[in-house]
Amino acid sequence: MELDFTPYFEQYKAIVKMADEVFIRVKTEHPDCVKCEIKCADCCHAVFDMTLVEAIYINFQFNNSFQGRERGLVLERANRADRKVHMIKRKAYKDVQAGKNEVDVLMELAGERCRCALLNDDDLCDLYAHRPITCRLYGIPTSVGGIAHTCGQTGFIEGQQYPSVNLDTIQQKLFAVSQELVASLKTKHVKMADILMPVSMAILTDFDPEYLGIIDAKPDTDK
C-alpha cells in the first residue's frame, strides 16, 4: 500500500519556511549575537522530540538520501543515540515520579547532551537541507512553557530584551498538521498524532501501514 504524505509535507514545509524567516530576521537585527556557522555543532547535541509529521518527513528524506554503507553508518549512529536518549528520558521520568520539581527536571533535560545520528565525523549535518525546525531555530532566543532558552554559543545577554520564538506555538501548528494526517488514515491508533520522538527513532522507524495501524491495509496478493 503506497502512502502519500505530500499534502502534509507541504504544510510542514510552510512552517519550516516561517521558522527560517524568523531566524533570518533575528540574525539580521542582531548580527553580533547569532554565532551560527559551519561546523558549530552545539545544537547537534541537544535532546528534543519531534511531532509525527516532522518525524515522518525526516524519515522520508533519510530513506531518499542514504543507501549502502553510508546508510548503515547513520543507522548505527541512530541506534547508539536512541539508547542514550532512552536512558536520559528514563531518568527524567523516575525523577518526576520521585517527586522532583517538573520544571527542574525539564531544565536538566535542556542541558543534556546526545550526539545526533545525522552529525557526521566532519561535524556537519548529513541531512542539513531537511533538518528539523528545532535545529533551524537553535541559535536565537526561544521559549518553551514560558521558560527561555538561548544557545550558550550566542552573544545574547541574559536579562536583556530580544525577540523570542515561542516554540509552543510552532509545536501547536505541527500537532495540527499531524492530526490532519492521522485523520486521513483509516487507523486504529486514533491518538497517534500525540506521538513525539527524537531524530534517532524517526530514522529507525518504518512508517509502514502496519506501524500506522491502517485498518484496511491488506497484504499484496498479486501473483
N, C-alpha and C positions, 0 to 999 in steps of 0.2 A: 504493500500500500504506500503510494507516494504521498508524502505530506508537503503541502505548500505553505510556508510561513511568510511568503513575500509581503503580503499586506501588513503584517505585524512588524516585520523587519523595517519596512518603510516608515512606520510610525516611530519605531525605536530610533531610526537614523535622524528623524526630525528632532527628537530630544537630544541626541548627540550633537547635532548642529547648533542647537540652542546653548548647550554646555560649552562648546568650543567658542562660540561668540562671546559668552560671558567671560571665559578665560582670557581671550584676546583683549577685551575691553579693560579688564583689571590690569593686565600686563601693560597695556598702553598707558593707562593712568598712573601706574606705579612701577615703572621700568626698573627702578633700583631695588625693588623689593622682591620681584619674581625672579628667582635664580635658576629656573629650569633650563637645562642644557643637555646636550648629548652625553650619555654615559653617567648622568646624575640619576642613580637608581634607587634613591631613598623610597620613593613611592612603590617600587617593585618589591618591597619587603613588608608592606602594610597588610594587615589581616582584615578582610572585608568580604561581605557576601553580595551576590547579585540576585536580582529578581529572575523569574522564569524566562521572560522574553529575552533578557540580556544573556542569560546562560545558554539558551538555545542558539542565539546569534553567534556567540563566541565559539560554541561547539561547531556550528556550521562553517564558520570561517577557518577554524583549525582543520577540519576534515578536508576542506578545499585547498588548503595551503601546504599540507605536510604529507609526504609519502616516504616509504622506505626507512632508511637508517635515521634520518632527521626526525621523522615522526616518532620512531622508537625512543629516541633520546628525550623528546619532550614528554612522552608518556611516562618514562622513568622518573623525570623530574616531578611530574604531576603526582605520581604515587608517593614520592617522598614528601612533597608539600602537603598532600592531603592527610597523611598520617600525622604530621606535625600540627596542622590546623585542628584536627580532631582532638589531639591532646590538649591544645590551648583552650578549645571550647569546652571540653570536658571539665577542665579545672575551673573555668569560669562558672559553669553550671553548678559544680559542687560548692563553690564559694557562696553563690546565691542561696543554695539550699541550706547552707550552714548559717545563714543569717547575715552575711556580709552585705553592706550597702550596695544596691544595684548600680548606682551612679559610679561608685568607686570601682566596681568590677568593670564597668564599661570603659572607664578611664584607663584601667590596666590593660584592657583589650586593645585600646587605641595605641598603646605603647609596645605591644607585642611585635615581634619580627619573624617573618617567614618568607623565604625567597620564592618569588613567583616562578611557576613552572615555565612561563614564557620568557623569562630572563635568561639569555644565553651567556656563554663564557666570556663574551666581549662586553658584558653589561649593557646589552641592547635588547629591546623587546622584539621577539620573533613574530609578533602579530601587532606591531605598533599602529598600523593604519586602522585596525579594528579593536584597539584596546578599550577596556571598559570605561564608563563615564567617571567612576571614582578616580581612575588614573588620570583622566583628562583634566580634572579639577584640583588635583592634589596640591599644586604649587601656589594656590591662592587661598585666602581665608574661607573656611566653610563652617557650618554648624549642623549638629545632629542632636535632636531632642533638646535644643536650647543650649547645648554645650559647644563652645567654639573650638576650632582646631586649625592650626597652621603648621605647615611643614617646617621642621627645625632648620632647614637649609635656607629659608627665606630671610628677607630683610624687614619683614613686618614686625613692628614693635608692640609688645604686649601693653594693653591699656589705651592704645591709640585707636581712633575710629577709621575703619576701612570698609569698603564694600565686602559683604559676606554672602556666600551662596548657601541657601537653606537646602541641604541635601534631603531633608524630609519631603519637601515639595517635589523634588525630582523623583524621589522614590515613589511618591503617590502616583505620579504620571506613569511610571514604569509598571506599577501594580495594576493600573487601569488597563494598560495595553495587555498585560499578562492575563487579566480577567477576560478581556475580549477574545484572546487567543484560546483560552480554555473553553469559553462558551461556544466557540466554533467547532470544538471537537465533541463527538459523542463519547464522552469519557466517564468512567465510573469514579474517577478521582475528582469529585466536584470541588474540592478545596485546593486543587493543585496549584492555583495561581498564588497561593500563600508561600510556596516554596522559595527558600533562599539558599544559595550555595556559593562556595568560593570558586575561584577560577579553576583550581585543580580539579574539583569534582565536575565542573562543567565540561572540561576537556575529556575526562574519563567516562562520562555518562553517554550511553547510547539512547538518544531520544527517539526511539522507535515506537510503533503503535502499542507494543506490549508495555513499555515503560509508561507511556502516556495514558494507558488504561482505556484505549479506544474500544468501545463495546462492539462495534460492527466490524472490527478488524478480523479478516479471515485469512487463513494460510493460502498461499499460492498453490492452486491445484491444477494449473495448466500443465498439460503433458505434450 
